[in-house]
Amino acid sequence: MGLLSSYKAVIINFNATPTEQLTLEHVISHLLNEEVRQASSDDKTKQEEEEVNGTLTAVGLCACHSQMVAKAAAHDITCFFCGKKGHYKSKCSEKINYEKFKQEEEKKKKGYAGAAISLDSSTESKGSTL
């Protein structure tokens, strides 16, 4: 027995996730977020009713479907990078710091590789003149 077809996007996401990042916590947080998302879309009729009555306050327009959907409260959102609640992966300070660190490491590796090549070429030129 597997997941319902409504979880197809989450399954595709899991398949695209590198294995070292595919932890139990990662899977659970994605499944819980999808469950919340689906539950909020199931409440669409209730939202439409509240819109007519003017009682719904936190509503946004979903650009991909051109329909009104309720915005998730910040405490219900879980970051897919650090697993903490209250922000999205795109706004995660840990992810931003990690990416900066990774870029610096790549620059250092390129710098060391360039230095090694220049050392090799200088020793080869000395050896050929003897």
NORCORDA-V119351 format. One record per residue. SS is DSSP state (@ for helix, = for strand, . for the rest). PHI is phi in radians with two decimals (none if undefined). OMEGA is omega as a letter, one per 40 degrees, with the letter a starting at -180 (none if undefined). Layout:
ss=SS phi=PHI omega=OMEGA
ss=SS phi=PHI omega=OMEGA
This chain:
ss=. phi=none omega=a
ss=. phi=-2.05 omega=i
ss=. phi=-1.41 omega=i
ss=. phi=-1.14 omega=a
ss=@ phi=-1.11 omega=i
ss=@ phi=-1.18 omega=i
ss=@ phi=-1.68 omega=a
ss=@ phi=-1.00 omega=a
ss=@ phi=-1.09 omega=i
ss=@ phi=-1.19 omega=i
ss=@ phi=-1.10 omega=i
ss=@ phi=-1.07 omega=i
ss=@ phi=-1.07 omega=i
ss=@ phi=-1.09 omega=i
ss=@ phi=-1.13 omega=a
ss=@ phi=-1.53 omega=a
ss=. phi=-1.39 omega=i
ss=. phi=-1.02 omega=a
ss=@ phi=-1.05 omega=i
ss=@ phi=-1.21 omega=i
ss=@ phi=-1.66 omega=a
ss=. phi=-1.51 omega=a
ss=. phi=-1.75 omega=i
ss=@ phi=-1.06 omega=i
ss=@ phi=-1.07 omega=i
ss=@ phi=-1.07 omega=a
ss=@ phi=-1.11 omega=a
ss=@ phi=-1.08 omega=a
ss=@ phi=-1.13 omega=i
ss=@ phi=-1.13 omega=a
ss=@ phi=-1.15 omega=i
ss=@ phi=-1.14 omega=i
ss=@ phi=-1.11 omega=i
ss=@ phi=-1.17 omega=i
ss=@ phi=-1.08 omega=i
ss=@ phi=-1.11 omega=i
ss=@ phi=-1.08 omega=a
ss=@ phi=-1.19 omega=i
ss=@ phi=-1.12 omega=i
ss=@ phi=-1.23 omega=i
ss=@ phi=-1.32 omega=i
ss=@ phi=-1.20 omega=i
ss=. phi=-1.48 omega=a
ss=@ phi=-0.99 omega=a
ss=@ phi=-1.12 omega=i
ss=@ phi=-1.14 omega=i
ss=@ phi=-1.12 omega=i
ss=@ phi=-1.06 omega=i
ss=@ phi=-1.10 omega=i
ss=@ phi=-1.19 omega=i
ss=@ phi=-1.07 omega=i
ss=@ phi=-1.10 omega=a
ss=@ phi=-1.39 omega=a
ss=. phi=1.35 omega=a
ss=. phi=-1.75 omega=a
ss=. phi=-1.49 omega=a
ss=. phi=-1.79 omega=a
ss=. phi=-1.65 omega=a
ss== phi=-2.26 omega=i
ss== phi=-2.29 omega=i
ss== phi=-1.68 omega=i
ss== phi=-1.41 omega=a
ss=. phi=-1.15 omega=a
ss=. phi=-1.27 omega=a
ss=. phi=-2.11 omega=a
ss=. phi=0.90 omega=i
ss== phi=-2.35 omega=a
ss== phi=-1.43 omega=i
ss== phi=-2.36 omega=i
ss== phi=-1.32 omega=i
ss=. phi=-1.40 omega=i
ss=. phi=-1.28 omega=i
ss=. phi=-1.20 omega=a
ss=@ phi=-1.00 omega=a
ss=@ phi=-1.28 omega=i
ss=@ phi=-1.60 omega=a
ss=. phi=-1.54 omega=i
ss== phi=-2.08 omega=i
ss=. phi=-1.24 omega=i
ss=. phi=-1.43 omega=i
ss=. phi=-1.69 omega=a
ss=. phi=-1.72 omega=i
ss=. phi=1.46 omega=i
ss=. phi=-1.46 omega=a
ss== phi=-1.60 omega=i
ss=. phi=1.89 omega=i
ss=. phi=-2.70 omega=i
ss=. phi=-1.60 omega=i
ss=@ phi=-1.01 omega=a
ss=@ phi=-1.13 omega=a
ss=@ phi=-1.87 omega=a
ss=. phi=-1.28 omega=i
ss=@ phi=-1.18 omega=i
ss=@ phi=-1.12 omega=i
ss=@ phi=-1.16 omega=i
ss=@ phi=-1.08 omega=i
ss=@ phi=-1.11 omega=i
ss=@ phi=-1.09 omega=a
ss=@ phi=-1.14 omega=i
ss=@ phi=-1.10 omega=i
ss=@ phi=-1.06 omega=a
ss=@ phi=-1.09 omega=i
ss=@ phi=-1.12 omega=i
ss=@ phi=-1.11 omega=i
ss=@ phi=-1.10 omega=i
ss=@ phi=-1.14 omega=i
ss=@ phi=-1.11 omega=i
ss=@ phi=-1.11 omega=i
ss=@ phi=-1.08 omega=i
ss=@ phi=-1.14 omega=i
ss=@ phi=-1.13 omega=i
ss=@ phi=-1.16 omega=i
ss=@ phi=-1.14 omega=i
ss=@ phi=-1.13 omega=i
ss=@ phi=-1.17 omega=i
ss=@ phi=-1.15 omega=i
ss=@ phi=-1.16 omega=a
ss=@ phi=-1.18 omega=i
ss=@ phi=-1.17 omega=i
ss=@ phi=-1.10 omega=a
ss=@ phi=-1.22 omega=i
ss=@ phi=-1.28 omega=i
ss=@ phi=-1.28 omega=i
ss=@ phi=-1.19 omega=a
ss=@ phi=-1.19 omega=i
ss=@ phi=-1.19 omega=a
ss=@ phi=-1.19 omega=a
ss=@ phi=-1.36 omega=a
ss=@ phi=-1.46 omega=a
ss=. phi=-1.39 omega=none
